[in-house]
Amino acid sequence: MFQRILVANRGEIALRIIRACHAVGARAVAVYSEADADSPHLEEADETVCIGPGPAARSYLDADAILEAALSRDCQAIHPGFGFLSENARFVQRCAQQKLTFIGPPASIIRAMGDKSTARETMRAAGLPVMPGSRTILRSIEEARALAEEIGYPVLLKATAGGGGKGMRRCDGPDELEPAFVDAAREAGQAFGDAGLYLEKFIVGGRHIEFQVLADHWGNVIHLGERECSIQRNHQKLLEEAPGHGIGAELRAELGERIRRAMGAIGYRNAGTIEFLMDADGALYFMEMNTRIQVEHPVTEMITGVDLVAWQLRIAAGQRLTIRQEEVELEGHAIECRINAEDPAAGFRPAPGTVETFSGPATGDGIRLDSHVRSGYRIPTYYDSMIGKLIVHGADRAEAIAAMEEALAAFRVEGVPTTIGLHRAILGSEAFRRGGYTTAFLAEHPEVLAAAGATNDGGGQ
């Protein structure tokens, strides 16, 4: 095992990684920006290094500063968490040049999966079902128009280097295609430095289902079941649960085995997530692969008992997976609510500021809170609005919903608006309780957003 690991991230995921380092006997060196100098998560690190000013481009995205921090503290490995440099193939190459282990897959895999057009073709060749659409980056609006007519509207234009909903436009008819193409390409170029787009069929009423995998250096690959991530706003996930509603053991085993073979075929290593869209008939189509730990990984940990981050560290250190596929068991049901400092009533506008009160529910006995926040913490303006993740586990879905409702009711955050009220409204809605909801849940149920304001009165805000 490594002696020192640099944690190249911030907030709750940095704290999660720090604790995993300690669990496997490694010291954790945490980097931080000037804006995060007082972040409570730094208190649990063994060493800390300031890497620059608040803006991410001058700190958490500054590869030179991060590599210098790792080398100056005699680290042997770097864990990137999610976001920032976690899927930057060039950074992975630079780590290798400095003889630093990047805790994740090799640069070649990140590059292949990071370009979504290439990823689609790679997974198609490996035997996974792929959404109908372009097989290469679109060369012109005319090419996009011809393909859209062939596969039928609605279609979705997507940035090949994209993520987080940027560079993505739905088109319901030919009149919308050209302005959407121009807008999506411009946004993709600004966000990712790559204006390339591809086109795929848009499934109305689709569900977002993803499978978690672990793979070691010795050819061993396992999947740990699926997660349902269909509760979203602006293509950003809000709530996740595992296992997925209506995903039976037969489908899970069949698709899981195909995923295992695909990961073996491309030589995948470490943790990863394969994301699918399910249509109304239950057919699953590959969308993309995330070559890193996911925000929502705790729901998988809760139903399998597998510490995914600790296994990331062990695999990167060259250890074999000791978990066989037949030993993976899914027990009960887990739900995660992302607690964001933003105002759902104002279009989910981020709300940085001082958290005057932060009092979470009692943890343990099936309740977990992943957060770096405490009362008096000031949320910086530079980063994502997520301030915590609340995760519960129950014997079944109904028990998990009840446990989450109770935990949210006991959660108090004062000083900034949060999504706690929205989560309470979602969990209380009959449409959510029935399961089988789609990515259009909030659009189809405006009464849930309306109810969110009422649940913000008093406790649980």
C-alpha positions as CSV (number, residue, x, y, z in Angstrom):
1,M,0.0,0.0,0.0
2,F,1.1,3.6,-0.6
3,Q,2.5,5.5,2.3
4,R,1.2,8.9,1.3
5,I,-1.6,9.7,-1.1
6,L,-2.4,13.2,-2.4
7,V,-6.1,14.0,-2.3
8,A,-6.6,16.3,-5.3
9,N,-10.1,17.5,-4.5
10,R,-12.1,19.4,-2.0
11,G,-15.2,19.2,0.3
12,E,-17.1,16.1,1.1
13,I,-15.4,13.8,-1.5
14,A,-12.0,14.9,-0.2
15,L,-13.0,14.0,3.3
16,R,-14.4,10.6,2.0
17,I,-11.0,9.9,0.4
18,I,-9.0,11.0,3.5
19,R,-11.0,8.5,5.6
20,A,-10.4,5.7,3.0
21,C,-6.7,6.4,3.1
22,H,-6.7,6.0,6.8
23,A,-8.7,2.8,6.5
24,V,-6.0,1.2,4.4
25,G,-3.1,2.5,6.4
26,A,-2.0,5.4,4.2
27,R,-1.4,9.0,5.2
28,A,-3.5,11.6,3.4
29,V,-2.1,14.9,2.0
30,A,-4.9,17.3,1.2
31,V,-4.6,20.2,-1.2
32,Y,-6.7,23.3,-0.8
33,S,-7.3,26.7,-2.4
34,E,-7.2,29.9,-0.5
35,A,-11.0,30.0,-0.6
36,D,-11.0,26.6,1.2
37,A,-8.4,27.4,3.8
38,D,-10.9,27.1,6.6
39,S,-12.7,24.0,5.2
40,P,-13.3,21.6,8.1
41,H,-12.3,18.6,6.0
42,L,-8.7,19.7,6.2
43,E,-8.6,18.9,9.9
44,E,-8.7,15.2,9.2
45,A,-5.8,15.2,6.7
46,D,-2.3,14.3,7.9
47,E,-0.8,17.2,5.9
48,T,-2.2,20.1,3.9
49,V,-0.8,22.1,1.0
50,C,-2.2,25.4,-0.4
51,I,-2.2,25.2,-4.2
52,G,-3.5,28.6,-5.2
53,P,-6.3,31.2,-5.2
54,G,-10.0,30.4,-5.1
55,P,-10.8,30.0,-8.8
56,A,-10.6,26.3,-9.8
57,A,-8.5,27.1,-12.9
58,R,-5.8,28.5,-10.6
59,S,-6.0,25.8,-8.0
60,Y,-7.8,22.4,-8.3
61,L,-7.4,22.5,-12.1
62,D,-3.8,23.6,-11.9
63,A,-1.9,20.4,-12.8
64,D,1.5,21.9,-12.1
65,A,0.5,23.0,-8.6
66,I,-1.0,19.6,-7.8
67,L,2.0,17.6,-9.1
68,E,4.4,19.9,-7.2
69,A,2.4,19.4,-4.0
70,A,2.5,15.6,-4.4
71,L,6.3,15.5,-5.1
72,S,7.1,18.0,-2.3
73,R,5.3,15.8,0.2
74,D,6.8,12.5,-1.0
75,C,3.4,11.1,-2.2
76,Q,3.3,8.0,-4.2
77,A,-0.2,8.4,-5.6
78,I,-2.9,10.9,-6.4
79,H,-6.6,10.4,-5.9
80,P,-8.6,12.9,-8.1
81,G,-12.1,12.3,-6.6
82,F,-14.7,13.4,-9.2
83,G,-14.8,16.5,-11.3
84,F,-11.7,18.7,-11.7
85,L,-8.8,16.6,-13.1
86,S,-10.5,13.2,-12.5
87,E,-11.0,12.4,-16.2
88,N,-8.1,14.4,-17.7
89,A,-6.0,12.0,-19.7
90,R,-3.1,14.5,-20.1
91,F,-2.9,14.8,-16.3
92,V,-2.8,11.0,-15.9
93,Q,0.2,10.9,-18.4
94,R,1.9,13.6,-16.4
95,C,1.5,11.7,-13.2
96,A,3.1,8.7,-14.9
97,Q,6.0,10.8,-16.1
98,Q,6.6,11.9,-12.5
99,K,6.3,8.2,-11.3
100,L,3.1,9.0,-9.4
101,T,0.3,6.5,-9.5
102,F,-3.0,8.0,-10.7
103,I,-5.8,6.3,-8.8
104,G,-8.0,5.5,-11.7
105,P,-7.8,3.9,-15.2
106,P,-4.9,4.5,-17.6
107,A,-4.9,7.6,-19.8
108,S,-5.8,5.6,-22.9
109,I,-9.0,4.4,-21.4
110,I,-9.9,7.8,-20.0
111,R,-9.3,9.3,-23.5
112,A,-11.4,6.7,-25.3
113,M,-14.3,7.0,-22.8
114,G,-14.0,10.7,-22.4
115,D,-14.8,11.3,-26.0
116,K,-18.4,10.2,-26.0
117,S,-18.5,9.4,-29.7
118,T,-15.5,7.1,-29.4
119,A,-17.0,5.6,-26.3
120,R,-20.2,4.7,-28.1
121,E,-18.3,2.9,-30.8
122,T,-16.0,1.2,-28.3
123,M,-18.9,-0.1,-26.3
124,R,-20.8,-1.1,-29.5
125,A,-17.8,-3.2,-30.5
126,A,-17.6,-4.7,-27.0
127,G,-21.2,-5.9,-27.3
128,L,-23.3,-3.4,-25.3
129,P,-26.5,-2.0,-26.8
130,V,-26.0,1.6,-28.0
131,M,-28.5,4.4,-28.6
132,P,-29.2,4.9,-32.4
133,G,-27.2,8.0,-33.6
134,S,-24.1,9.3,-35.2
135,R,-21.0,7.0,-35.2
136,T,-18.5,9.8,-35.5
137,I,-18.4,13.5,-34.6
138,L,-20.8,15.5,-36.8
139,R,-19.0,17.4,-39.5
140,S,-21.9,19.8,-40.4
141,I,-25.4,20.8,-39.7
142,E,-26.4,19.2,-43.0
143,E,-25.1,15.8,-41.7
144,A,-26.9,16.3,-38.5
145,R,-30.1,17.1,-40.4
146,A,-29.9,14.0,-42.6
147,L,-29.2,11.7,-39.6
148,A,-32.1,13.2,-37.6
149,E,-34.5,12.5,-40.5
150,E,-33.2,9.0,-40.7
151,I,-33.6,8.0,-37.0
152,G,-36.6,10.3,-36.4
153,Y,-37.3,13.2,-34.0
154,P,-36.9,14.0,-31.2
155,V,-33.1,13.8,-31.2
156,L,-30.4,15.0,-28.8
157,L,-27.3,16.9,-29.7
158,K,-24.5,16.2,-27.2
159,A,-21.0,17.5,-26.8
160,T,-18.5,14.7,-27.4
161,A,-16.3,16.0,-24.6
162,G,-19.3,17.0,-22.4
163,G,-20.7,16.5,-19.0
164,G,-23.1,18.1,-16.5
165,G,-25.6,18.9,-19.2
166,K,-23.4,21.4,-21.1
167,G,-23.4,21.3,-24.9
168,M,-26.6,19.4,-24.9
169,R,-29.8,20.4,-26.8
170,R,-33.0,18.5,-27.5
171,C,-34.6,19.0,-30.9
172,D,-38.2,18.0,-31.5
173,G,-38.3,19.0,-35.2
174,P,-36.2,20.1,-38.1
175,D,-36.8,23.8,-37.5
176,E,-35.0,23.5,-34.1
177,L,-31.9,21.7,-35.3
178,E,-29.8,24.5,-36.8
179,P,-30.1,27.0,-33.9
180,A,-29.6,24.1,-31.4
181,F,-26.5,22.9,-33.3
182,V,-25.0,26.4,-33.2
183,D,-25.8,26.9,-29.5
184,A,-24.6,23.5,-28.4
185,A,-21.3,23.8,-30.3
186,R,-20.6,27.3,-28.9
187,E,-21.4,26.1,-25.3
188,A,-19.3,23.0,-25.7
189,G,-16.3,25.0,-27.0
190,Q,-16.5,27.4,-24.1
191,A,-16.9,24.7,-21.5
192,F,-14.6,22.0,-22.7
193,G,-12.4,23.5,-25.4
194,D,-13.9,21.1,-27.9
195,A,-17.0,22.1,-30.0
196,G,-17.5,18.6,-31.4
197,L,-21.0,17.3,-31.3
198,Y,-22.7,14.0,-31.9
199,L,-26.4,13.2,-32.3
200,E,-28.5,10.4,-30.8
201,K,-32.2,9.4,-30.6
202,F,-33.9,11.1,-27.7
203,I,-36.0,8.7,-25.7
204,V,-39.2,10.3,-24.4
205,G,-39.9,9.0,-20.9
206,G,-36.5,7.5,-20.4
207,R,-34.9,6.3,-17.2
208,H,-31.3,6.8,-16.2
209,I,-29.8,3.5,-15.0
210,E,-26.1,3.0,-14.3
211,F,-23.9,0.0,-13.3
212,Q,-20.9,0.2,-10.9
213,V,-17.8,-1.8,-11.8
214,L,-14.5,-2.6,-10.2
215,A,-11.5,-4.0,-12.2
216,D,-8.0,-4.8,-11.1
217,H,-4.6,-5.2,-12.9
218,W,-5.0,-8.9,-13.1
219,G,-8.0,-9.2,-15.3
220,N,-10.6,-9.5,-12.6
221,V,-13.8,-7.5,-13.1
222,I,-17.0,-7.4,-11.0
223,H,-20.1,-5.3,-11.2
224,L,-22.0,-4.3,-8.1
225,G,-25.4,-3.9,-9.5
226,E,-27.2,-0.8,-10.7
227,R,-28.4,2.6,-9.5
228,E,-31.5,4.6,-10.5
229,C,-30.5,8.2,-11.2
230,S,-33.6,9.5,-13.0
231,I,-34.5,12.3,-10.6
232,Q,-32.7,15.2,-12.3
233,R,-32.9,18.9,-13.0
234,N,-31.2,20.3,-16.1
235,H,-29.5,16.9,-16.6
236,Q,-28.0,17.1,-13.1
237,K,-28.8,14.3,-10.7
238,L,-30.7,15.2,-7.5
239,L,-31.6,11.8,-5.9
240,E,-30.3,8.3,-6.5
241,E,-31.4,4.9,-5.3
242,A,-30.2,1.3,-5.5
243,P,-31.2,-1.1,-6.8
244,G,-33.2,0.3,-9.6
245,H,-37.0,-0.1,-9.6
246,G,-38.2,-3.1,-11.6
247,I,-34.6,-4.2,-12.6
248,G,-35.0,-7.9,-11.9
249,A,-32.2,-10.4,-11.0
250,E,-32.3,-11.9,-14.5
251,L,-31.8,-8.6,-16.3
252,R,-29.1,-7.5,-13.8
253,A,-27.2,-10.7,-14.2
254,E,-27.4,-10.7,-18.0
255,L,-26.4,-7.1,-18.5
256,G,-23.9,-7.2,-15.7
257,E,-22.1,-10.1,-17.5
258,R,-22.0,-8.2,-20.7
259,I,-20.6,-5.2,-18.9
260,R,-17.9,-7.4,-17.3
261,R,-16.9,-8.8,-20.7
262,A,-16.8,-5.3,-22.2
263,M,-14.6,-4.0,-19.4
264,G,-12.3,-6.9,-19.8
265,A,-12.1,-6.4,-23.6
266,I,-11.0,-2.7,-23.2
267,G,-8.6,-3.5,-20.3
268,Y,-10.4,-1.3,-17.8
269,R,-8.9,-0.8,-14.3
270,N,-10.2,0.7,-11.1
271,A,-13.7,1.9,-10.4
272,G,-16.0,3.1,-13.2
273,T,-19.7,3.5,-14.0
274,I,-21.5,2.6,-17.2
275,E,-24.6,4.7,-17.8
276,F,-27.7,3.6,-19.7
277,L,-31.0,5.1,-20.8
278,M,-34.0,2.7,-20.5
279,D,-36.9,3.3,-22.8
280,A,-40.6,2.7,-22.0
281,D,-40.3,-0.9,-23.2
282,G,-37.5,-1.7,-20.8
283,A,-34.7,-1.7,-23.4
284,L,-31.4,-0.3,-22.1
285,Y,-29.0,1.7,-24.3
286,F,-25.4,2.7,-23.5
287,M,-25.0,6.5,-23.0
288,E,-21.5,7.0,-21.6
289,M,-18.9,5.8,-19.1
290,N,-17.6,7.7,-16.2
291,T,-14.0,6.7,-15.5
292,R,-14.0,7.8,-11.8
293,I,-15.8,7.5,-8.6
294,Q,-19.4,8.8,-8.8
295,V,-21.1,11.3,-6.4
296,E,-23.7,8.6,-5.8
297,H,-21.4,5.7,-5.0
298,P,-22.6,5.5,-1.3
299,V,-25.9,3.9,-2.3
300,T,-24.0,1.0,-3.9
301,E,-21.8,0.8,-0.8
302,M,-24.9,0.6,1.4
303,I,-26.5,-2.3,-0.4
304,T,-23.3,-4.3,-1.0
305,G,-21.1,-3.5,2.0
306,V,-18.2,-2.9,-0.4
307,D,-16.0,0.2,0.3
308,L,-15.5,1.4,-3.2
309,V,-13.0,4.1,-2.4
310,A,-10.8,1.8,-0.3
311,W,-10.8,-0.7,-3.2
312,Q,-9.8,2.1,-5.6
313,L,-6.7,2.6,-3.4
314,R,-6.0,-1.2,-3.2
315,I,-6.3,-1.7,-6.9
316,A,-4.1,1.2,-7.7
317,A,-1.5,-0.2,-5.4
318,G,-1.5,-3.5,-7.4
319,Q,-3.6,-5.6,-5.1
320,R,-6.0,-8.2,-6.5
321,L,-9.7,-8.0,-6.2
322,T,-10.7,-10.6,-3.5
323,I,-14.4,-10.2,-4.2
324,R,-15.8,-12.7,-6.7
325,Q,-18.9,-11.9,-8.8
326,E,-20.9,-14.6,-7.2
327,E,-20.1,-13.1,-3.8
328,V,-21.7,-9.8,-4.6
329,E,-25.1,-9.6,-2.9
330,L,-27.5,-6.7,-2.9
331,E,-29.2,-6.4,0.4
332,G,-32.1,-4.1,1.0
333,H,-32.5,-0.6,-0.6
334,A,-30.6,2.6,-0.3
335,I,-31.5,6.2,-1.3
336,E,-29.2,9.3,-1.5
337,C,-30.3,12.9,-1.5
338,R,-27.8,15.5,-2.7
339,I,-28.1,18.5,-0.4
340,N,-27.3,21.5,-2.5
341,A,-27.1,25.2,-1.4
342,E,-29.4,26.4,-4.1
343,D,-32.9,27.7,-4.5
344,P,-35.2,25.4,-6.4
345,A,-37.9,28.2,-6.6
346,A,-35.4,30.4,-8.5
347,G,-34.4,27.9,-11.1
348,F,-31.9,26.1,-8.8
349,R,-29.8,29.2,-8.5
350,P,-26.6,28.5,-6.4
351,A,-26.6,30.3,-3.1
352,P,-23.1,30.7,-1.6
353,G,-22.9,32.3,1.8
354,T,-22.5,31.5,5.5
355,V,-24.2,28.4,6.9
356,E,-25.4,29.7,10.2
357,T,-26.8,26.4,11.4
358,F,-25.9,22.9,10.1
359,S,-27.5,20.1,12.1
360,G,-27.8,16.8,10.4
361,P,-29.8,13.8,11.6
362,A,-28.2,11.2,13.9
363,T,-26.1,8.9,11.9
364,G,-25.6,5.1,12.2
365,D,-28.2,2.3,12.0
366,G,-28.7,2.8,8.3
367,I,-28.2,6.6,8.1
368,R,-25.1,8.1,6.7
369,L,-24.2,11.8,6.1
370,D,-21.2,12.6,3.9
371,S,-20.5,16.3,4.4
372,H,-17.6,18.6,5.2
373,V,-19.9,21.4,6.4
374,R,-20.6,22.6,9.9
375,S,-22.3,25.7,11.5
376,G,-20.4,28.8,10.6
377,Y,-19.0,27.4,7.4
378,R,-18.9,29.9,4.5
379,I,-19.7,28.3,1.1
380,P,-17.2,29.7,-1.5
381,T,-18.6,31.2,-4.7
382,Y,-16.2,29.2,-7.0
383,Y,-17.4,25.6,-6.8
384,D,-20.3,23.3,-7.1
385,S,-23.2,24.0,-4.8
386,M,-23.4,20.5,-3.1
387,I,-22.7,20.7,0.6
388,G,-23.5,17.2,1.6
389,K,-25.1,13.8,0.7
390,L,-27.7,12.1,3.0
391,I,-27.9,8.4,2.5
392,V,-30.2,5.9,4.1
393,H,-30.6,2.1,4.0
394,G,-33.7,0.0,4.6
395,A,-34.8,-3.5,4.3
396,D,-36.9,-2.6,1.3
397,R,-37.7,0.5,-0.8
398,A,-40.7,1.5,1.4
399,E,-38.6,1.3,4.5
400,A,-35.8,3.4,2.9
401,I,-38.3,6.1,1.8
402,A,-39.7,6.3,5.4
403,A,-36.2,6.5,6.8
404,M,-35.1,9.2,4.4
405,E,-38.3,11.3,5.2
406,E,-37.5,11.0,8.9
407,A,-33.8,12.0,8.4
408,L,-34.7,15.0,6.2
409,A,-37.2,16.2,8.7
410,A,-34.5,16.2,11.3
411,F,-32.0,18.1,9.1
412,R,-31.7,21.8,9.7
413,V,-29.7,24.2,7.6
414,E,-30.0,27.9,8.2
415,G,-28.4,30.8,6.4
416,V,-28.7,29.6,2.8
417,P,-31.5,28.0,0.8
418,T,-31.1,24.2,0.2
419,T,-32.8,21.4,-1.7
420,I,-33.9,19.7,1.5
421,G,-37.5,20.9,1.1
422,L,-37.5,19.6,-2.5
423,H,-36.3,16.2,-1.5
424,R,-39.1,16.0,1.1
425,A,-41.6,16.9,-1.6
426,I,-40.2,14.3,-4.0
427,L,-40.3,11.5,-1.4
428,G,-43.8,12.5,-0.4
429,S,-45.2,12.4,-3.9
430,E,-47.2,9.4,-5.1
431,A,-45.4,9.4,-8.4
432,F,-42.1,8.8,-6.7
433,R,-43.5,6.2,-4.4
434,R,-44.8,4.2,-7.3
435,G,-41.3,4.0,-8.8
436,G,-40.6,3.7,-12.5
437,Y,-40.4,7.5,-12.8
438,T,-38.4,9.1,-15.6
439,T,-35.8,11.8,-16.1
440,A,-38.8,14.1,-16.9
441,F,-40.1,13.7,-13.3
442,L,-39.9,17.3,-12.2
443,A,-41.2,18.6,-15.6
444,E,-44.1,16.2,-15.4
445,H,-44.9,16.9,-11.8
446,P,-44.8,20.7,-11.2
447,E,-46.8,20.2,-8.0
448,V,-43.7,18.7,-6.5
449,L,-41.7,21.9,-7.0
450,A,-44.7,23.9,-5.7
451,A,-44.8,21.7,-2.6
452,A,-41.1,22.1,-2.0
453,G,-41.6,25.7,-0.7
454,A,-44.1,24.6,1.9
455,T,-41.8,21.9,3.3
456,N,-39.1,24.5,3.8
457,D,-41.1,26.2,6.5
458,G,-39.7,25.4,10.0
459,G,-37.6,22.2,10.4
460,G,-35.8,20.6,7.6
461,Q,-34.5,23.7,5.8
